[in-house]
Amino acid sequence: MENRAGRPVNDVQVAIRPVGGGPDFLQKVSTMDTGERKELALSEFRTSDKVSLNPMFIRPQQVTVTARDDQGT
């Protein structure tokens, strides 16, 4: 992923919703500077129950990224 917000962002969370429902697989990144890029391995995504995303058995349906800037928006 890449920060194109034009300013640093905090509390970045990436959520992967699997096909067929079930809990989202999440990964959090504390901060990203302006223009910074990060690669996130699918194996590092976990549900709230600490279940790892295994791409051999789980197909992503939707990916959502949320973050806050230094102004809290």
BELDA-V717350 format. One record per pair of residues at least 24 apart in sequence whose C-alpha atoms are under 8 Angstrom apart, sorted by the first residue. I is the first residue (numbers start at 1). J is the second residue. If there is no record, write none. Layout:
I | J
I | J
This chain:
1 | 37
1 | 38
1 | 39
1 | 40
2 | 35
2 | 36
2 | 37
2 | 38
3 | 32
3 | 33
3 | 34
3 | 35
3 | 36
3 | 37
4 | 34
4 | 35
5 | 34
5 | 35
6 | 34
6 | 35
7 | 33
7 | 34
7 | 69
8 | 32
8 | 33
8 | 34
8 | 69
8 | 70
9 | 33
9 | 34
9 | 67
9 | 68
9 | 69
9 | 70
10 | 67
10 | 68
10 | 69
10 | 70
11 | 66
11 | 67
11 | 68
12 | 65
12 | 66
12 | 67
12 | 68
13 | 65
13 | 66
13 | 67
14 | 63
14 | 64
14 | 65
14 | 66
15 | 63
15 | 64
15 | 65
16 | 60
16 | 61
16 | 62
16 | 63
16 | 64
17 | 60
17 | 61
17 | 62
17 | 63
18 | 58
18 | 59
18 | 60
18 | 61
18 | 62
19 | 58
19 | 59
19 | 60
19 | 61
23 | 47
23 | 48
25 | 52
25 | 53
